[in-house]
Amino acid sequence: MSEFDSYVGAHFEGTPILLWEVNVLRQSFSCGFHTGWQGFPFDICEVLKNPSIRKNAVHPDDYLQLTQTLHDIQRGRSASVHFRLVACDNQPQWFKLCGAGKGLSASKSYGFLIRVDDSFREISQRQLPVVPTDNSVEGASGDSEHANRILTDLNAALEGVDGMEEMMAAVGEVSAELPFEATMFSNIKKHQNRVTVYNSGRIFNDLEQGKDYPFAGTIAEMILDLGVDYLIVDDTMESLKPIDWALFVPHGVRSYVALPFFARTKLHGVLIFCSTEVACYSEEHLPAFKQIQEAFRPHLARWRRLQGA
């Protein structure tokens, strides 16, 4: 038993407790030390990450407040909340979730979840040593030369194509030479608080083309909040974004790289390259993907004009 385990065992014996880490730039939620959860009919890490599981485990009156707090933590903000979880005996128990962040300028934030009693006399005020977890996996090397060889063919395939489904199919044809198995394009309708999603690739065969989703919780929203020109997610199963659990996890997508399209300062689209492998992408892949992005850009502008955007 480690010194840390001994410390927690001595001070919090029998108390459900979880220490966690959020990688703000990778948008991943990692569970560190946890103990005392035998009396609960769920995986506590899944409750915090997966909205559908959370809805069944958390008291209905507390669900929205907990989700908003997780939304703040996801963006590197300091936040805390009290809420109730239902144990195996169907009795609700009070918990406190607390995260300490330094805003979007910090790459990681840390925090804890611990049971408190009904009067909120919080044993969580005791000094907890938060131990960072390191679940990073080094991705494979990218090769921008692959993209260079196919850009001419990609431009030719996109030329004169008016439908987004056909455009996505053209982009998907280059997947044999680049490390992605499927692609997705999210057309942003910010004034409607909606995004319309198109896709290509076998893993998305049963996904409806041109379906609308709420803007809140999307990759586009996160790109705007972070102020970045790309977003890499190493493992969708560690994600706090609702869209990852709604679209990617059910179709086996484990990692992706997302590239935004801006018109002046307005975000109007996101092109996403997907893999069924965990941590498939790193910054080394970006030159190749950004070349595809640039080849796609004028054709996207033409499509948007046809749409009256």
Buried (B, 14 or more C-beta within 10 A) or exposed (E): EEEEEEEBEEEBEEBBBBBBBBBBBBBBBBBBBBBBBEEBEBBBBBBBBBBEBBEEBBBEEBBEEBBEBBBBBBBBBBBBBBBBBBBEEEEBBBBBBBBBBEEBEEEBBBBBBBBBEEEEEBBBEEEBEBEEBEBEEEBBEBBBEBBEEBBEEBBEBBEEBEEBBBBBBBBBBBBEEBBBBBBBBBBBBBEEEBBBBBBBBEBBEEBEBEEEBBBEBBBBBBBBBBEBEBBBBBBBBBBBBBBBBBBBBEBBBBBBBBBBBEEEEEBBBBBBBBBBBBBBBBEEBBBBBBBBBEBBEEBBBBBBEEEEE
